[in-house]
Amino acid sequence: MKFTKMHGCGNDYVYVNLFEETVKDPAAVSKFVSDRHFGIGSDGLITIGPSELADFRMRIYNADGSEAEMCGNGIRCVAKYVYDHKLTDKTEITVETGAGVKTLELTVTDDKVESVRVDMGEPILEPEKIPVIADKTPVVDEPIIVGGKEWRMTCVSMGNPHAVVFVKNLADFEIEKTGPLFEKHERFPKRTNTEFCELISRNEVSMRVWERGSDETWACGTGTCATVMACILNGYTEDKVLVHLKGGDLVIEYDRAANHIFMTGPATEVFHGEIENSTMKCE
Ligand SMILES: N[C@H](CCC[C@H](N)C(=O)O)C(=O)O
């Protein structure tokens, strides 16, 4: 199986072009390739294939094999892959995802995609659609007991579930202790991604993320959008925010009139490779 290793702000995935390859058991392949000792090493697997609704179709599988509805860093890399590898010559493309069809604007330098602006669509705030067990819309500053402590969370879906928690001293935060407890908490019927955010100003924040199915990742595009929406719902920031992540920066803009969130950021291709299907023991 030929693959391309790419990342968005350090949120790295193994990409497979389904116009050329067949992946019979993507969940098993994702678990194998994601292993940073016995596999390739990644936060998961992303496939790029044909779509009847859009120019291309993206599917994303976490490191534990679970399929997610959407991937913000991933979709920017999909745009880079299809343009740089000449599957399209358009600088505005559409990609079908589990969270609907997304429109992307590509910024090209020397015939290579350098950055991408994604219309991530509407933030979903109704608890039953996130889903989270809570009795008000939006779920803002909501108490939750995690690890014997009371936290306050703001929950937003970008097609996938996010719980945003505001903290101080983010760099020292023990995310590996608290992240898994949020991820598997009973109030999240489909588990959740959890973002821990430290405010810097009304236009700048830092964020770390414990992802559903992939542990701490160095960035999360959907999680960054959810974080900025949470900041806005709590009155902490303006509608355009620079977000610092472990692996880089993203710019998020909430278009209030359209009720759409826009994400702008880089996409990087690191290397190509080939792995025998027999090696993966999951044809
Ligand atoms: N890293 C991705 C999100 C993956 C989400 C996945 N962990 C889930 O929702 O299960 C991003 O850049 O948006």
The ligand as an ORCA input file, in Angstrom:
! r2SCAN-3c Opt
* xyz 0 1
  N      -7.384     15.997     14.569
  C      -8.625     16.277     13.882
  C      -9.827     15.887     14.658
  C      -9.919     14.449     14.822
  C     -11.144     14.185     15.603
  C     -11.166     12.790     16.151
  N     -10.194     12.615     17.228
  C     -12.548     12.485     16.666
  O     -13.418     13.393     16.611
  O     -12.749     11.346     17.083
  C      -8.760     17.729     13.482
  O      -7.736     18.321     13.141
  O      -9.901     18.244     13.486
*
